[in-house]
Amino acid sequence: MSASNSPCVVVVMGVSGCGKSTIAAMLAGRLRWEFEEGDALHPPANVAKMASGHPLDDADRAPWLDAVAAQIDHWLANGRSGVITCSALKRRYRDVIIGDRPNVRIAYLKGSRELIANRLAARQGHYMPAALLDSQLATLEEPTEDERPIIVEIGARPEVIAAQIADELER
């Protein structure tokens, strides 16, 4: 899938604190595509649950994943490309948001627990507490080759990571 072809969407995925929002916004700007912060699509009850230190379960995630998928479908149906963030921790979650949409790619932001924990500890003003990192890592099912993921290590500067993803899309 080339960034210059028909409309496509990139789902920037990974655990909380891996840099999804920063990198996705940079990628969207670089490609001149639309951007959506997937966390903004969470129902208020999900935000309250996470803010109180409780991880979401699959029932909590279902309406959120449907909203992410609806945003992807909206862009594609209107001939627009976009970048959206979504933790997409399990394969079955990715099956909902990507499914059989050939114009959707995953960019998986991968990093060590230590690096991500340090980022979460330094983060201000986000409802997702650092205490939930271990539950996210336990839930994470890394994307497999058949999902055609773009896998990038998060140790580099965000603009370098965004460039790596854009370069991979061009291939």
RASULDA-V720965 format. One record per residue. SS is DSSP state (@ for helix, = for strand, . for the rest). PHI is phi in radians with two decimals (999 if undefined). NEAR is the number of other C-alpha atoms within 12 Angstrom. Layout:
BEGIN
ss: {SS,SS}
phi: {PHI,PHI}
near: {NEAR,NEAR}
END
This chain:
BEGIN
ss: {.,.,.,.,.,.,.,.,=,=,=,=,=,.,.,.,.,.,.,@,@,@,@,@,@,@,@,@,@,@,@,.,.,=,=,=,.,@,@,@,@,.,.,@,@,@,@,@,@,@,@,.,.,.,.,.,.,@,@,@,@,@,@,@,@,@,@,@,@,@,@,@,@,@,@,@,@,.,.,.,.,=,=,=,=,.,.,.,.,.,@,@,@,@,@,@,@,.,.,.,.,.,.,=,=,=,=,=,=,=,.,.,@,@,@,@,@,@,@,@,@,@,.,.,.,.,.,.,.,@,@,@,@,@,@,@,@,@,@,.,.,.,.,.,@,@,@,.,.,=,=,=,=,.,.,.,.,@,@,@,@,@,@,@,@,@,@,@,@,@,.}
phi: {999,-1.74,-1.14,-1.72,-1.43,-1.00,-0.97,-2.57,-2.30,-1.97,-1.72,-1.56,-2.13,2.63,-1.26,-1.02,1.62,-1.43,1.84,-0.91,-1.11,-1.09,-1.23,-1.10,-1.11,-1.12,-1.10,-1.06,-1.12,-1.07,-1.53,1.05,-1.88,-1.28,-2.29,-2.37,-1.42,-1.01,-1.06,-1.19,-1.60,-1.16,-1.09,-0.94,-1.10,-1.15,-1.05,-1.10,-1.11,-1.15,-1.08,-1.51,1.59,-1.86,-1.23,-1.33,-1.85,-1.07,-1.14,-1.13,-1.31,-0.94,-1.16,-1.18,-1.09,-1.08,-1.18,-1.10,-1.07,-1.11,-1.13,-1.05,-1.08,-1.06,-1.04,-1.11,-1.13,-1.76,1.20,-2.01,-1.72,-2.73,-2.20,-2.30,-1.66,-2.89,-1.00,0.79,-1.20,-1.95,-1.01,-1.16,-1.22,-1.16,-1.10,-1.24,-1.47,-1.92,0.88,-1.79,-1.48,-1.18,-1.59,-2.06,-2.11,-1.74,-2.02,-1.66,-1.61,-1.93,-2.75,-1.27,-1.02,-1.07,-1.09,-1.16,-1.06,-1.11,-1.14,-1.09,-1.13,-1.56,-1.33,-2.02,1.29,-1.92,-1.28,-1.47,-1.27,-1.02,-1.07,-1.54,-1.02,-1.09,-1.20,-1.17,-1.12,-1.18,-1.40,-1.00,-1.99,-1.04,-1.10,-1.76,-0.94,-1.17,-1.50,0.96,-1.30,-1.74,-1.83,-2.25,-1.33,-1.63,-1.26,-1.39,-1.11,-0.96,-1.14,-1.21,-1.12,-1.05,-1.14,-1.06,-1.14,-1.05,-1.08,-1.15,-1.11,-1.28,-1.28}
near: {26,21,29,17,16,19,30,36,45,53,50,51,46,43,40,44,39,42,40,41,32,29,41,42,31,32,40,34,21,24,30,19,27,31,34,36,29,36,29,22,25,27,22,17,19,28,24,19,21,29,20,18,19,23,30,28,19,17,14,22,34,24,23,33,37,27,26,40,35,21,34,39,29,20,27,26,19,15,18,27,36,41,46,46,49,45,43,42,37,27,24,21,32,40,25,27,41,36,21,14,24,21,31,38,41,45,45,41,42,34,27,20,25,19,22,31,25,18,24,26,20,14,18,12,11,21,26,29,29,33,23,28,33,23,22,31,29,15,23,26,22,32,30,17,13,12,25,23,29,35,28,32,25,33,20,19,17,24,22,20,33,37,26,27,38,34,21,23,28,16,13}
END
